[in-house]
Structures are given as structure tokens and as C-alpha cells.
């Protein structure tokens, strides 16, 4: 399989920039594992030739980084381990010079060889320094400013499918950790308020969703559960969001009554966004829609949280007939977005971990694909999907890997680097 030289150059430069900036041994582990340093005409620091027959097996436990390697040094075949450090002196800093577990190391791979090192039995450890080799490679490559560094390559479909599934799982598990942190630190284990936050965030959408947490933290659960009318609940939420001046006088009067009854304090300042937001998605409109939905379903929240419901049942909660004072009833696409970004996320967090991913995938297949600018970025790489599974996979891939240039942890990036280094 052929890969663009521009892609290869960009990925190699990306690695070097990240490595020099972060100086993390994991980057060197990745380079050695994929032999992505042009492993030809290698020499030890004392001038002996190096031929790598088998790089070894990555060791995820204690001991040398790669086990059972086969390497010829000065044409003598040596079988043993490979240890990797940023600097040679790390061998001593990590006490390997007194640890017999490292006596089987046949090659010490470092970015910078700053001192000679020895095993516990006093013998010398052969060292391969990568600094000059990587710098020379950097000098002969041209940095690309493409957003997707692999965009001009044809990648094996199985590799893409595996990577997209990994990206999807990584993104949802990251969101799960964030939600569990908020549940613990902000709502003291109260899943009802946590669910209100998750669903409110999905109502507000991308532009104003970040305001949801601060708003819910300032809401009183008892008031949310006891407001007598939809307008009263709407006025309470709008008032606590400092959005009453943008609504009718009736809401203002109702909130003043609630403020006096419950001795409500002033809310913090919110940075509501209106630029590039359609009028139907203005925050005061979405908050009124949320309040009306919550009024109809607040006694069902425990049912949603317990995951005793399906997508169809949750969707039905939006179809309850009620007057809509905003004159902006939610369309099917917005309801799908709330299901996708609210209900399914809540469900993922509450489902048994052994079934969470498979249930998520099954539910995503039941929703239509989203239309967004990120999907267009991948139009030349991946076929257009018909369901939310494909669009969520692409979104996850972009957020977890492409936008942060996390190519070295991406199967596609490693495939390009790995195959290129062996040419």
C-alpha cells in the first residue's frame, strides 16, 4: 500500500514536535514499536553496527520495555530485551544499574546519550541514540498544514472501521468520566439533578450548552418539583438564568413572586451566546421548551434514570400535547439531537459496562445521521453513512484524534508510519 510522502513527512514532524515539547517516554516507545525512525545503517555510540531482526514484544508490566528482541551488534546475534529512556542517565535514575532484571537488556535506546551506563554485573550496555537521526529526518521533510494529515491516502477499510469504533468508545468513556465527576463533586451523588443537567445541555445545543452546569447548580430541586404551572417553572428557570428581560412581562411577575416566596439570591452572570445562533435556538426559547418538557416529565425522571425506557418511549415524552407560548415547537431533528446528546449519553452512563457499548451502537443505528461540518471533512476518506452511528464515529474520531493531532495513538497514523519505515 502506497502512502503520500507529504502525509509521511507531516506525521514524522508531528511526532518530533510532540516529543521535543512533551519529552514523554511513551513517544519513544511508539517510535520503536513501529520502527518509525528509518532503522537502517544504525550504529551504537561506540561505532558498532546494529541490525534489528525482531524489535521485541511491548511489555506493559514491570521490567524492560520490550522483551525477547533479536538484534545483531557487530554481526553477533543477541537475544534479550530493549530498554527505552529519554536520556541515558535515566538508567541510573531509575536504579536499573542495581536491578538484575535489566541484565538481559541487549540495547538501550535513548533520545539523548548523556552518560555511559552499566548493568548490575558491571558489563556495558550498548546504546542507540536517536536524536541526530530524528533531527536529520526533520531537516529533510516539509511540514503540511492540512487538518487531516492522512486525507490523501487510501487506508484499508478494516483499519478504519477498527479505529472508528475505538474513537467512539474513547469519546463516550471520556464523557462518562466527566459526568461521574460532576455527579460526585457538584451534585453530591444526586442522579436526578445530574440528568437535568445532561438533558438541559442537549436542549441548549453547542453554542450555549456550556452554561447548563452553572445554571443547574443554582437551581433548587424542590422548586423544580413543586412549581404549579409550566409558566411558573419557565419563569423560575429564566429568572435564574438572568434572561427575564428578553421575555414577556408575565414571566417577570411570576419570577418576582417566586423570588419573594423562596428568598432567592441573585444568580451569577451567564455568557449567553446569540451570534450565529438561529432565533429558534436562542437560549430563552430553549429554556422555555426545556421547562415545559420538564414540567410534563419531572415525575418520570427517575424512570429515565433507571433506564427502564426505550428511545421510542423517551421520544413520546415530547409528543404530549401542550400549549407552546414560544411559538417555536421543536422539530424532529432537534428531538433527535436531544435523544442523541442527552438520553443516550445518560443511558450509557447508567448501563452495565459489559453491555454499554453494544447497546449504544444498537441505539445509534436507530437514529438518522447528523449533518455537520465535521462529517464533510471526511467526505474524501469515508463513505457517507445513513445512521447516527457513522456520524458519531466520525465526530469522535475528529475530537479524540484528528483535531488534537493524536496521530501516534491512531491506528491509521501508526499504519502509515509503520509501513513507511520498512520501505
N, C-alpha and C positions, 0 to 999 in steps of 0.2 A: 504494500500500500504506500502511495507516494504522498508526502506532505509538503506544503508550501514552505520554501526557505524563509519567507517573511514571517510565517507563523512560528517556525522553529526559532528564529532569531528573537522574536518578541517574547516567547516563553522562556528562553535562556536568560535574556536580560531581566525579565521579571523575577526569575529565581535569584539572580545575583543582587538585584536591588533589594529584594526582601531579606536575603541572607545578610548582606552588609548592614542593613538597617536594624534587624532584629537579633542577629547573631545567635540563632537558636540551633542547637544540635540536630533538631528534627529535620531541618532543611538538608543538612549533610547526609542524614540517614536516607532521605528521599533520593538525593542525587546518587548515592552509592547503590541503593536498591535498584534504580533504573539505569545505572551506569551512564548518567547523563553529563559526563564531563569529558567526552571524547577519549575513551580509555585505550589510547594507542601510544606506543613509544614511551611508556611510563618508566620512571626510574626512582629508586629510593633516594633519600637525602645523601647517602654516601655513594651514589652513582651506579648501583646495581640495577639491572633490567628487571622489569616486573611484567608478567603475563598473567592475566586473570582468566582462569578456566571456569571457576564457579565462585560467584560473589558471596555465597553462603546464604543461610536462611535467617530472615529477620527474627531477632529474639525479643519477645515482648515481656520477658521476665528478667530477673536479676542475672548479672553476668555480662560477657561481651555482647556487643550489639548485633553481630552476625555470626552464626555458628556454622561449623562444617564447611568452611570455604576451601577452595583448592587454588593455590597461587604459586607460580614458578618465580623464584627470585634467583637471578643469575643462572637460569636454566635448571635450577634444582626445584623439583616439585615439593611443595609444602602443604600439608593439610592441617587446618586448625581454624582459629577464629579471627575475626576482624573487629577492632575497636575504633570508634569514631569520636573525635573531640574537636572543639573549636581551635584550641591550642594544645601543643604537646604537653605543656606544663600541667594541663588538666589531668593527665595521667597520675601525677603526683598529688595534685589537689584532691583527687577522688580516692587516694590511697591504693591505687591498683599496684603500685610498686611493692606493696607488702601483702598482696592478696594472691594466693596460689591459683585462684580461679581464673586469673588472667595470664598464667604461664603458657597457655595454649594459643595465645594470640600470635599470628604469623605476620600481621600487617597492622600498623597504626595509621589510620587515615585522618589527616588534620587539615584545617584551613591554613593555619599558621604554625610552622615548626619553630618554636621559640626556645627549646632546650632539648638535649638528648635525654632519653629515658631508658629504664632498665626494668626487667622482671624481678620477681622476688628471689629468684635464684642467681641474680646478678648478670644474666645474659642481656644482650642488646635487643631492642625491639626495632624492627625495620619500620621506617616511616615514609609515607607518601604524602607530600604536601600538594594541595590543590589550588592554593592562592594564585600563583603565577599562571597556571593553566586556565583557570576561570577568567582571570583578568585578560589574558591573551584572546580568549574566545570572545569576551565582551568587546574588545577593540575591533574585532572583525565582523561585528553584527550591526544591524541597523534597527533602531527601536521603532516599533509600529505604534501608532496612536489609535488603533482600532478598539472598539468597545468589546467585541468578541474576537479574541485572538485566534480562534480556530475556525472562523467563519468561511474561509476559502478552502476548506478541506472536506473531503468526503470521509465520514467516520462510520465504522462498522455499526450496523443497526443494533446489534445485541449490546455493544458497549454503551451506546446512547441510552437504550432502554434501562440498563442496569444503573447508569449514572442518574437518570431522571428519577428513578424510584428512590435512590439514595438521597437525592436532593429533597424530594418531597418529605421523606421521613425525617431528615435532619431539620427542615424548617418547622414541621409540626411539633417535633420534640422540643425545639428551642422555644416555640410559643407556649408549649405546655409548661416548661420550666419558668417562664416569665409569669404565667398565670398562677402557678403554685406559689411563687414568691409574693405576688400581690395578695393572694388568698391568706397567706401566713402573716405578712408584715402590715398590710393595710386594712384588711377586713377580719383579722383575728379568727380565721377559720370559718367565716360565715359564707357558705356557698350561695345563698340567696342574693346577697349584695354583689358577690363576685359575678354571678350570672347576669345581674342587672348591668354591671359594668361592661361585660363582654358583648351583650346584646345592644346596649346603647352605643358602644363604639362602632358596631356594624351598621346601626341606623345612621350615624353621623358621617360615615364614609372616610375616605382617605384624607380629605382636607381638614376635617375637624375632629376626627376620631381620637386624636391625641388629647383632647380636652376632656374626654369621658371620665377618666380616672379621677382627676381632681374634682370634677363635678359630683360624682357618686360619693366620694369621700365626704362631701359637705352636705349630702342628703341624709335625712333621718328615716330609718326603715319604718318606724311606727307611723310617721306621717304618710309615707308612700302607701302603706297598707290601709290607712283609715280615711283618706280623702273621700268625700261623699259623691263627688261628680267628676266627670272627665275634665271639665273646665277647671275645677279646683285643683286637681292633680297637675294639669298642664300649667296653671299659674304658679304652683309651688316650684316646679322644675324650672320654668322660665325665670322666675324671680331669683332662684339660687344661682342661675346661670348668668345673671345680670343682663337679660335680654328683654325685659319688660318694655323698655322704651320703643322697641320695634314691633310691639303687638298692640292689640286693642285695649281700650280703657277698662273693659270688663275684667281682663286678666290682671290689670294693675290693682283694681279694687279688691279682687279676691285674694291677691297676694298680701296686701296690707292687712287684711283680716287674719290671714294665717300667721303673718309676722307678729301681730299683736297676741294672738292666741298662744303661740308656741315660743314667744320671746326669741325669734330667730335673729341670729347675728348676720352681719354683712358678709357676703361671700368674697373670696379673693378675686382679683382681676383675671379675666379669661381673654385669651388672644384668639377670638373667633375670626375665621378667615372667610372672606367674601370674594376675593379676587379669583377669577377663573372658576367660580362656583355658579352653577345654574340656579336661578331663583327658586326652582322647585326643591333644591337641595340646601337652601340657606339654613343655618343652624336652628333658627327659631321654628322653621317649618318642620324639620326633622325631630326636634324635641317635642313639639305638639303631637306629631304622629306617634312617637315613642310613648308619650304619656297616655294617649288614647289606647294604644295596644296594651300597655302595662295595666291600665285600669280594667280592661276586659280579661286579662290573663294573670293578674298578680296572684290569684289563688291557685293557679296551675303551675307556678314557677317550680315548686318542689317536684312536680310531675316531670317537667323538662329536665331538672337537675338529676333526678333519679334515673334518667334515660329509659323511662317506660313508654317512650313515644317514638314515632317514626317521622321521617321527613314529611309525609303526607299529612300526618296529624298536626305537626307544627305549622305547616303551610295553612291548614284550615283555621288556625288562630288569627290569621289576617283577613279572613273572609267573613268574619262576624259583621253583620250589618250595623252600622252606627253612623250618625251624622258626622261629617268631617268639616269642621269650621275653617280649616285651612284652605279648602277648595283644591287641595293638592293630594288626592288619593295616591297611594303607592302603586306603581305598575308592577308587572310580573318580574321584570328584570331586577328591580330593587328588592323585591321579596326574595328572589333567588340569591341576591348578594348577601342579604341578612342570614339566610339559611347557610350559605357557604362560609361566611366570615364570622358568624355568631353561633348558630345552633350546632353546626358540625364541629367547630372548634371546642365548644363546651362538651359535646358528646365524646370527642377524642380524649379530653382530659378525664372524663368520668368512666370511660370504658376500661374493662380489664386489659392490661398491657398486652397480653397474648393475642387479643382479638382486635385491638385498637386500629392497627394499620390496615388489616384486611377489611374491617368494617368501613373505615374511612374511604378506601379505594372503591368499595362497592357503592357507597353513597355518592361519591363524586361522579361516578359513571351515570348516575340518575339525573344529574343537573347539566344544563347546556353549557357549552364553552363560553368563557368570558371574552369580551372584546376589549383589548387594552394595547397600549403601545409596546409593551414588552414582548408580547407574542409576535408582533411584526418584526422585531429584531431577529427572531429566529426563523423567519419565513424561508430563508435560503438554506437552512440547516435541517429543519424538521418539518414534516408534513402538517398541514392544519388539522387539528383534532375537532371532533364534534361534541365532546363532553368536557365537563369541568375538570376531569382527571388530567387531560392533556394540558389544559391551560394552567392548572395549578402546578403541574410538574415543571412547566416552562418558567412560571413565576418563581418557583422555589429554586430552580437551577440558577436563575439570574441573581436572586437575592443572596443565596448562600455561597455561590461560586463566582459567577461572571462579573458582577458589579464590584466585587471586592478583590478581583483578580486572584482568586484562590485556586489557580490552575494546577498547582502542585499536589493538591488534595483531590483533584477531579480526575476521574478515570479517563476522560477524553484527553486532558492535558498530559497525563502520565503515559498514555498510549503514544502520543506524538513524540514526546521526549524519549521514551524507551526505545521505540523503533528507530528513531533518527540516530541515536548514539551508536547503534550497532552497524550502521552503514559503512 
